[in-house]
Amino acid sequence: MGVGSNIVIAGVGGQGTLIASRIIGGAAIKSGCDVKVSEVHGMSQRGGSVTTFVKFSENKVASPIVDPGCADAVLAFELLEAYRAVPFLKKGGTVIANSQKIIPMPVITGAAVYPEDIENKIKNLGIKIEALDANSLAVKAGSKLAVNVVLIGKLAAVLSFAKEIWTETIRETVKPAFLEINLKAFEEGYAWGFDG
């Protein structure tokens, strides 16, 4: 992906989508880009769907909203959220997704069914999807709460910003008590981006 990109972050409340957007936006600013980050769309309380947009470019970015068919990448914290966000992708766009499944309330209550084989459904649409077990990588780094930064590491491996810019941004964004774990989580995702 080039210097200008439209990123859609799709997850559920409580997964750290807002911190993810701040890290991505901060790295873009440090790389000399104009950046716009949307407000959260959806139910941001724990367990509700959340969609956040991050747009950056060397030129002026007019609006923070990513229109359907215009996203370069979807960064999804859960497979169903990845599937829901597919309409935002432009042709040739990529989905980077945590392979975790979080069962939503309508499925728990029996009002809906969780779709089977989501990863292949996305592939069958002609979309490149990179699904990784971000939960396991986060635990390896020291905390399951660092899933968001594992996914950012994977995204960083395909964006054009220098790796040092990402780690510097994480240092400035994450609380000191959680910094070491988040830097390890970033490294896990970044390494997976090249070797996975």
N, C-alpha and C positions, 0 to 999 in steps of 0.2 A: 504494500500500500504506500502511496506517495505521501507528500507533505500535507496535502489537504485531504481530510477524510470526514465522513459522517459515521458516527458510531452510535448504535442503539444498545443500551444496557437493559436487559430484561431479567427480572428476578422476582422474588417475593420479599415482603417487608421483613426486616431484621437480618437480611443477608449482607448488608454493607454496600448496596448499590450507590448510595450517595458518596461514600468515601471513594469508591471506584471512580466515579465521575470526576471527583476533585483531583485524584491522582492523574487520570488521563488528561484532564484539562490543564493541570499544572505542568505536566511534561510538555504539552504542546506550547504553552506560553514560554517556557524556558527554551524551546526550540525556535522561538521567533514568530510563532503563529498568533493570529487573532483567534479567540476562542469564545464560543457561546455554549453554555450548559443549560438545559431546560430545567424547569421545575419538575418535580415528580408527578407522573400521571398514574392514576390508579389508587389503590388502597394501600397506603404506605405502612399501615399498622402490621404487626408481625403476622405473616401468613398470607397477606393479600398481594395480588399482582402489582408490580411496580415497573414502570418503563421510564428510563431517563435517556435524554439525547445529549450527545457531545459532538459539536461541530467545530472543526478547526481548519484554518487555511493560511497561507502566506498572505493572501488578500483579505479584505474586510469581509467578515461573516455577518450577514444582515439579520438572520433569524436563528433562534436556537432550535426550532422545530425541524425534525427530519421527516420529510414527506414519504409516503409509501413509494417503494421503488427507487429510493435514493440513498440508502445506507450502503456503505462499503463493507461494514461488518456488523454482525450482531454478537454481542458478548452476553451469553445467557448463563445464569446461575443454576438453571434446572432445565431438563429436557422439554417439558411441556411449554415452558416460557419461551424456549428457543423456537418451538413450532409455531406458537402464537405470533412471534415477531418476524417470521419469514416474509410476510408481505412488505415489510420495510426495505428488504434487500433489493439492490439493483442487480442487473444481470452481471454475473461474475463476482458477486459479493460472497463473503465467507461467514459461516457461523462458527463461533468458538463457544463450546458449551461444556458445562459440567455434566457428567453422565448421571449424576444423582437424580432421583425422582422424588419430588415432594408431592404427596397426594393432597389435592385441594379439597376444601370442605364439601363442594357438591358431589365429589366422588365418595367421600367418607359417608355422606348421608344417603347415598344411593341414587341421587338425582342425575348423576352423570357417570360416564365411564372414562377411565384414564386410557388414552390411545395406546395401542400396542406398537412396538417397534418404531418409535418416533425417529430415531437416527436414520433408519433406512427410508422412512417416508420423506424425510428432508432430502436425502441423496437422490431419491427417485424423482424429485422436482428439478434435478440438474444443479443442485446447490452443493457447494463444497462445505462439509461440516467436519470440524475437528473436535471430537468429544474426548475429554480426558477425565479421569477420576480425580477431580480437584479436591474432593474430601480427603482421600487418602494422602495426597501430597501435602495438604494443609496440616493434617495430623502429624505427618513426618516432620514438618517444619516446626511443630510445637503446639498447634491449636487448630481445631476444626473451624474456628471462627475466621481463619485467614484464607478461606476459599476465594474470596473476592480478589485478594492479592496474587494468589496462584494464577487465576484467570488473567489478571493484568500482565503477569509475567509471560504467559503464552501470547497475549496480544502484542506485547512489546517486542517479541521475537520476530513479528511480521511487519511492524511499523518501522519507519525510517529514523526514528529518534535514537540518539546514542544511549547505550545502556546506562551510562553514568547519570544521564539526565533523569532517568526513571528512578534510580536508587536515591538520588538527591531529593527528588520530589517526595518519595515515600518518607524520607527522613524528616521532611518539613511538614508532612500531613498527618502522620500517625503519632499517637501519643507515645512518649518515651518508654513507658512500661511495656508496650507491645511492639516496639520497633524491631528488636532482634528477630522475633518470630516472623514479622511481616517481611523483613529483608530475606529471611530464609525461604519464606513462601514464594516470594517473587523469583528467587533463584530456581526453585523447583519448577515453577511454570515456565520460566525462560529456557531452562535446560530441556524440558519436554518439548518446547517449541522447535528446537533444533533436532532432537533425537527421537521424539515420540512417534 
